[in-house]
Amino acid sequence: PVANRIARTVYRQLMRWCENSGHVPLHTVLPPVQIGSPKELDAYRLEVLAHEAPDLGDQAILRARRLLPPQTEIKPNQLTLLVRNTSDLKKLIQVVFRLNSR
């Protein structure tokens, strides 16, 4: 479908921008980012991610746990994290796309 192609294109462009921007500090211009369900993130996966329970073999959740910075606040309905630089921004974008992929 067209929506999937558009999402992949946006994802690739964002990844390319982060890689080409180097290690640009962003913490002075971006407040902590809050992303919630169900509008921005898959509600079920976010709830599983928020608990220390098993990941149920879901690769998206496993990858999200590895990518998110340790100071990330994970609640069943919301992620809150500080984006310090473009590397953190890249990880955030990857987490959002992975948690929403089906």
MODELLER restraints for C-alpha pairs under 7 A, 6 or more apart:
rsr = mdl.restraints
at = mdl.atoms
rsr.add(forms.Gaussian(group=physical.xy_distance, feature=features.Distance(at['CA:15:A'], at['CA:90:A']), mean=6.19, stdev=0.5))
rsr.add(forms.Gaussian(group=physical.xy_distance, feature=features.Distance(at['CA:18:A'], at['CA:86:A']), mean=5.47, stdev=0.5))
rsr.add(forms.Gaussian(group=physical.xy_distance, feature=features.Distance(at['CA:18:A'], at['CA:87:A']), mean=6.86, stdev=0.5))
rsr.add(forms.Gaussian(group=physical.xy_distance, feature=features.Distance(at['CA:18:A'], at['CA:90:A']), mean=5.94, stdev=0.5))
rsr.add(forms.Gaussian(group=physical.xy_distance, feature=features.Distance(at['CA:22:A'], at['CA:86:A']), mean=6.90, stdev=0.5))
rsr.add(forms.Gaussian(group=physical.xy_distance, feature=features.Distance(at['CA:23:A'], at['CA:85:A']), mean=5.99, stdev=0.5))
rsr.add(forms.Gaussian(group=physical.xy_distance, feature=features.Distance(at['CA:23:A'], at['CA:86:A']), mean=5.62, stdev=0.5))
rsr.add(forms.Gaussian(group=physical.xy_distance, feature=features.Distance(at['CA:23:A'], at['CA:87:A']), mean=6.42, stdev=0.5))
rsr.add(forms.Gaussian(group=physical.xy_distance, feature=features.Distance(at['CA:24:A'], at['CA:85:A']), mean=5.33, stdev=0.5))
rsr.add(forms.Gaussian(group=physical.xy_distance, feature=features.Distance(at['CA:24:A'], at['CA:86:A']), mean=5.60, stdev=0.5))
rsr.add(forms.Gaussian(group=physical.xy_distance, feature=features.Distance(at['CA:25:A'], at['CA:84:A']), mean=5.84, stdev=0.5))
rsr.add(forms.Gaussian(group=physical.xy_distance, feature=features.Distance(at['CA:25:A'], at['CA:85:A']), mean=4.26, stdev=0.5))
rsr.add(forms.Gaussian(group=physical.xy_distance, feature=features.Distance(at['CA:25:A'], at['CA:86:A']), mean=6.83, stdev=0.5))
rsr.add(forms.Gaussian(group=physical.xy_distance, feature=features.Distance(at['CA:26:A'], at['CA:83:A']), mean=6.46, stdev=0.5))
rsr.add(forms.Gaussian(group=physical.xy_distance, feature=features.Distance(at['CA:26:A'], at['CA:84:A']), mean=5.12, stdev=0.5))
rsr.add(forms.Gaussian(group=physical.xy_distance, feature=features.Distance(at['CA:26:A'], at['CA:85:A']), mean=4.71, stdev=0.5))
rsr.add(forms.Gaussian(group=physical.xy_distance, feature=features.Distance(at['CA:26:A'], at['CA:86:A']), mean=6.92, stdev=0.5))
rsr.add(forms.Gaussian(group=physical.xy_distance, feature=features.Distance(at['CA:27:A'], at['CA:83:A']), mean=5.86, stdev=0.5))
rsr.add(forms.Gaussian(group=physical.xy_distance, feature=features.Distance(at['CA:27:A'], at['CA:84:A']), mean=4.32, stdev=0.5))
rsr.add(forms.Gaussian(group=physical.xy_distance, feature=features.Distance(at['CA:27:A'], at['CA:85:A']), mean=6.57, stdev=0.5))
rsr.add(forms.Gaussian(group=physical.xy_distance, feature=features.Distance(at['CA:30:A'], at['CA:83:A']), mean=6.91, stdev=0.5))
rsr.add(forms.Gaussian(group=physical.xy_distance, feature=features.Distance(at['CA:31:A'], at['CA:82:A']), mean=6.98, stdev=0.5))
rsr.add(forms.Gaussian(group=physical.xy_distance, feature=features.Distance(at['CA:32:A'], at['CA:80:A']), mean=6.46, stdev=0.5))
rsr.add(forms.Gaussian(group=physical.xy_distance, feature=features.Distance(at['CA:32:A'], at['CA:81:A']), mean=5.34, stdev=0.5))
rsr.add(forms.Gaussian(group=physical.xy_distance, feature=features.Distance(at['CA:32:A'], at['CA:82:A']), mean=4.39, stdev=0.5))
rsr.add(forms.Gaussian(group=physical.xy_distance, feature=features.Distance(at['CA:32:A'], at['CA:83:A']), mean=6.54, stdev=0.5))
rsr.add(forms.Gaussian(group=physical.xy_distance, feature=features.Distance(at['CA:33:A'], at['CA:80:A']), mean=5.49, stdev=0.5))
rsr.add(forms.Gaussian(group=physical.xy_distance, feature=features.Distance(at['CA:33:A'], at['CA:81:A']), mean=5.36, stdev=0.5))
rsr.add(forms.Gaussian(group=physical.xy_distance, feature=features.Distance(at['CA:33:A'], at['CA:82:A']), mean=6.15, stdev=0.5))
rsr.add(forms.Gaussian(group=physical.xy_distance, feature=features.Distance(at['CA:34:A'], at['CA:78:A']), mean=6.68, stdev=0.5))
rsr.add(forms.Gaussian(group=physical.xy_distance, feature=features.Distance(at['CA:34:A'], at['CA:79:A']), mean=5.55, stdev=0.5))
rsr.add(forms.Gaussian(group=physical.xy_distance, feature=features.Distance(at['CA:34:A'], at['CA:80:A']), mean=4.42, stdev=0.5))
rsr.add(forms.Gaussian(group=physical.xy_distance, feature=features.Distance(at['CA:34:A'], at['CA:81:A']), mean=6.74, stdev=0.5))
rsr.add(forms.Gaussian(group=physical.xy_distance, feature=features.Distance(at['CA:35:A'], at['CA:78:A']), mean=5.55, stdev=0.5))
rsr.add(forms.Gaussian(group=physical.xy_distance, feature=features.Distance(at['CA:35:A'], at['CA:79:A']), mean=5.19, stdev=0.5))
rsr.add(forms.Gaussian(group=physical.xy_distance, feature=features.Distance(at['CA:35:A'], at['CA:80:A']), mean=6.56, stdev=0.5))
rsr.add(forms.Gaussian(group=physical.xy_distance, feature=features.Distance(at['CA:36:A'], at['CA:77:A']), mean=5.49, stdev=0.5))
rsr.add(forms.Gaussian(group=physical.xy_distance, feature=features.Distance(at['CA:36:A'], at['CA:78:A']), mean=4.04, stdev=0.5))
rsr.add(forms.Gaussian(group=physical.xy_distance, feature=features.Distance(at['CA:36:A'], at['CA:79:A']), mean=6.19, stdev=0.5))
rsr.add(forms.Gaussian(group=physical.xy_distance, feature=features.Distance(at['CA:37:A'], at['CA:43:A']), mean=4.97, stdev=0.5))
rsr.add(forms.Gaussian(group=physical.xy_distance, feature=features.Distance(at['CA:37:A'], at['CA:77:A']), mean=5.35, stdev=0.5))
rsr.add(forms.Gaussian(group=physical.xy_distance, feature=features.Distance(at['CA:37:A'], at['CA:78:A']), mean=6.34, stdev=0.5))
rsr.add(forms.Gaussian(group=physical.xy_distance, feature=features.Distance(at['CA:41:A'], at['CA:96:A']), mean=6.53, stdev=0.5))
rsr.add(forms.Gaussian(group=physical.xy_distance, feature=features.Distance(at['CA:41:A'], at['CA:99:A']), mean=6.60, stdev=0.5))
rsr.add(forms.Gaussian(group=physical.xy_distance, feature=features.Distance(at['CA:41:A'], at['CA:100:A']), mean=5.92, stdev=0.5))
rsr.add(forms.Gaussian(group=physical.xy_distance, feature=features.Distance(at['CA:42:A'], at['CA:99:A']), mean=6.18, stdev=0.5))
rsr.add(forms.Gaussian(group=physical.xy_distance, feature=features.Distance(at['CA:42:A'], at['CA:100:A']), mean=5.31, stdev=0.5))
rsr.add(forms.Gaussian(group=physical.xy_distance, feature=features.Distance(at['CA:43:A'], at['CA:77:A']), mean=6.76, stdev=0.5))
rsr.add(forms.Gaussian(group=physical.xy_distance, feature=features.Distance(at['CA:45:A'], at['CA:61:A']), mean=6.89, stdev=0.5))
rsr.add(forms.Gaussian(group=physical.xy_distance, feature=features.Distance(at['CA:45:A'], at['CA:99:A']), mean=6.31, stdev=0.5))
rsr.add(forms.Gaussian(group=physical.xy_distance, feature=features.Distance(at['CA:46:A'], at['CA:76:A']), mean=5.85, stdev=0.5))
rsr.add(forms.Gaussian(group=physical.xy_distance, feature=features.Distance(at['CA:46:A'], at['CA:77:A']), mean=6.54, stdev=0.5))
rsr.add(forms.Gaussian(group=physical.xy_distance, feature=features.Distance(at['CA:47:A'], at['CA:76:A']), mean=4.16, stdev=0.5))
rsr.add(forms.Gaussian(group=physical.xy_distance, feature=features.Distance(at['CA:47:A'], at['CA:77:A']), mean=6.54, stdev=0.5))
rsr.add(forms.Gaussian(group=physical.xy_distance, feature=features.Distance(at['CA:48:A'], at['CA:55:A']), mean=6.60, stdev=0.5))
rsr.add(forms.Gaussian(group=physical.xy_distance, feature=features.Distance(at['CA:49:A'], at['CA:61:A']), mean=6.14, stdev=0.5))
rsr.add(forms.Gaussian(group=physical.xy_distance, feature=features.Distance(at['CA:50:A'], at['CA:74:A']), mean=5.19, stdev=0.5))
rsr.add(forms.Gaussian(group=physical.xy_distance, feature=features.Distance(at['CA:50:A'], at['CA:75:A']), mean=5.22, stdev=0.5))
rsr.add(forms.Gaussian(group=physical.xy_distance, feature=features.Distance(at['CA:50:A'], at['CA:76:A']), mean=5.17, stdev=0.5))
rsr.add(forms.Gaussian(group=physical.xy_distance, feature=features.Distance(at['CA:55:A'], at['CA:61:A']), mean=6.24, stdev=0.5))
rsr.add(forms.Gaussian(group=physical.xy_distance, feature=features.Distance(at['CA:55:A'], at['CA:62:A']), mean=6.64, stdev=0.5))
rsr.add(forms.Gaussian(group=physical.xy_distance, feature=features.Distance(at['CA:60:A'], at['CA:98:A']), mean=5.25, stdev=0.5))
rsr.add(forms.Gaussian(group=physical.xy_distance, feature=features.Distance(at['CA:60:A'], at['CA:99:A']), mean=5.62, stdev=0.5))
rsr.add(forms.Gaussian(group=physical.xy_distance, feature=features.Distance(at['CA:61:A'], at['CA:99:A']), mean=6.78, stdev=0.5))
rsr.add(forms.Gaussian(group=physical.xy_distance, feature=features.Distance(at['CA:64:A'], at['CA:95:A']), mean=5.18, stdev=0.5))
rsr.add(forms.Gaussian(group=physical.xy_distance, feature=features.Distance(at['CA:67:A'], at['CA:91:A']), mean=5.81, stdev=0.5))
rsr.add(forms.Gaussian(group=physical.xy_distance, feature=features.Distance(at['CA:68:A'], at['CA:91:A']), mean=6.79, stdev=0.5))
rsr.add(forms.Gaussian(group=physical.xy_distance, feature=features.Distance(at['CA:71:A'], at['CA:81:A']), mean=6.98, stdev=0.5))
rsr.add(forms.Gaussian(group=physical.xy_distance, feature=features.Distance(at['CA:72:A'], at['CA:80:A']), mean=5.85, stdev=0.5))
rsr.add(forms.Gaussian(group=physical.xy_distance, feature=features.Distance(at['CA:72:A'], at['CA:81:A']), mean=4.67, stdev=0.5))
rsr.add(forms.Gaussian(group=physical.xy_distance, feature=features.Distance(at['CA:73:A'], at['CA:79:A']), mean=5.82, stdev=0.5))
rsr.add(forms.Gaussian(group=physical.xy_distance, feature=features.Distance(at['CA:73:A'], at['CA:80:A']), mean=5.07, stdev=0.5))
rsr.add(forms.Gaussian(group=physical.xy_distance, feature=features.Distance(at['CA:73:A'], at['CA:81:A']), mean=6.35, stdev=0.5))
rsr.add(forms.Gaussian(group=physical.xy_distance, feature=features.Distance(at['CA:74:A'], at['CA:80:A']), mean=6.60, stdev=0.5))
rsr.add(forms.Gaussian(group=physical.xy_distance, feature=features.Distance(at['CA:83:A'], at['CA:89:A']), mean=5.86, stdev=0.5))
